[in-house]
């Protein structure tokens, strides 16, 4: 099983441009479609390109009907992990202040340890008077719920940023090809004095 270094670099560049994980999988498949260990190759490419230690999706997923694909369910966690590991696979991201802004730049993705440190509901004024009255089980449940809410918030921000990046790419393609959706009303500008 041999990985192509240029393909790893291409995957990183495409992700920086807004490619989805399923698009990145398709790229690996297009370069290795005859390989009998394609699933292992996909996992190896994601591990090398983005530091993802375990990738659960299979290349067979790309062969299923669009409506039956379950890849969308994996996207939030996978995207979160790719962004969480960005400092390892994209070390220039923090030092290149002169480059164009990247859709990933305003995003953050904390790991479990960081979420535990940030999630301290016992310090919130809402719990100030009652925290010591709660059972350990109740405290753990509140802390776990708080951490999960923080994770879900990050995942939604990441998916929203990716959706906007994809929309901007669609807008650019429409402009380049002179396409205007029929359902869009014409843009009318008025300047008032």
N, C-alpha and C positions, 0 to 999 in steps of 0.2 A: 504494500500500500504506500504509494508515493504521492505526496502533496505537491502541487505546483505553486511555488512562491508568488508568482505573478497573480495567480488566482486569489490568494489570500489578500494581497494588496488591493486587487480589484474589488473584492467583497467589502473591505474597509472603506474604500473610496465611495462605492455605491451606497453603503449604509449612511455615510456622511452626507450623501446627496438626497437621502430619503427613501432608499429601497427598503422594502419590507423583508422580514426573514424568509417568507415563502419565495420571494424573488431571488434571494441569495441561494436558497436551496435549488431553484431551477438552474442557476448558473453552474453550480457544482454538478448537477445532473447532466447538463449539456456538455460538460468537459469529460465526464466519466460514465456516460450512460450504459456502456457495455460492461462495466466493472461489476463482478458478482457481489462485491462487498460495498455496494453503494451507500447503504445506511451507515456503515462504519466510517466511510469516507466523509459523509456529510457531518457526522459528529466530530471527526478529526479536524475538518476545515473550520467549524464553528469554535472548536477548542483553540486552534491556532490563531484564528483571525480575531476572536473576541473574548477569549478566556472563559468560555462556557464549558465547565467540566463535564456536564451531562446534558445531552440534548435528546429529548424524547421523541421528536417527530421522525417519521420515516419517509423515504422517497416515494413509497407506494401511495402516500397521502396525495401526492401531486397527480396521480392517475385517477383518483376518484372524482365523481361528479362534484361540481362546485357546491351544490346544496348540501352534500354529505361531508364536506371537509370540516375537520375539527381543528385545523391549524389556527383559526382565529382565537380559539380558547387558549392556546399556548402563547399567543403574541404578548399579552401584558407581562407575564412573568419573564419571558425570554427577552423582550425589549428592555425591561427593567434591569436584568442582569447584564446585558450588553452595555448599557449606559453606566451601570455601577462599575464595570471593569474598564471603562474608557481610558482611565489614567494609565493602564497597562498597554492597551493596543493602540492608543493614539496619544503618545506622550507629548506631541507638539501641540495638542489642543489647549493646554494651559499656558504655553509660552508664546504662541503666535498671536499677539495682539494686533498685528498689522494685517492679518488675513481677513477675508470677508467673514461675516458672522455665519455660523453654522447653526442649523436648527437644533442641534444637540447642546449648544453652549449654555442656554439658560436652564437646562434640566439638571436635576440631581436625582440620584438613586442611592439611598442608604442601604447598608447591610443590616443583618439582624442585630449585631452588637450596637450599632449606632441608633437603631430604633429603640432598643432597650434603654439606652442612655437618654434619649430624647423623650421617651414616654415615661413621665413621672407624674401620674395623675394625683398622687398623694400631695403634691405641692400646689395643686389648683385650689383656688379659693372655694370652688363649689364643693370640694371634699374636705376642706379644712376642719370643719367641726365634727365630721362623721367618720373620717378615715380610720381612726383608732378603734371605732366601734364595729367595723366590718370584720368578718372572718377572713382568715388567710385565703380561703378558696375564693371568696368574693373579691378580695384585692387582686389576686392573680387573674381572675376573669376580667376585671376592669383594665388591668395593665395589658393583657393579651388583646383585648378588644381595641384599646387605644393604639397599640402597635399595628394591628391589622388595618385599622382605619388610616393610619399614616401611610402604610404600604399601598393601599388602594388609591389614596389620594395621589401618590407619586405615579402609579401606573396610569391613572386617568390623565394626568398632566402629560405624560410621555405619549400616550395614544392620541391625545388632542393635538400635540405639537406635530406628530407624524401625519395626522390627517390634514392639518393645515399645510404642511410641506408638500404633501401629495396634491392638494388642491392648487397650490401655486404652480406646480409642475404642469398640471392640466391647463391652467390659465395660460401659461407660456406657450404650450403646444397649440392651444386654440388660436392664440394671436399669430403664431408663426404660420399656421395653416389657414388663417382667415375664417375660422369657424366661429359662429355665434349661435348659441342654443336658441331655438325658436321660442321656448317658454320664457326666456329672459326679456323683460321690457327694455325698450331702448333707454339709454342713459340720457337724461335731460339735465343740463346744467343751467341754472339761472343765477345771475349776479344781481343782487339788489343793492341799491345805492343807499 
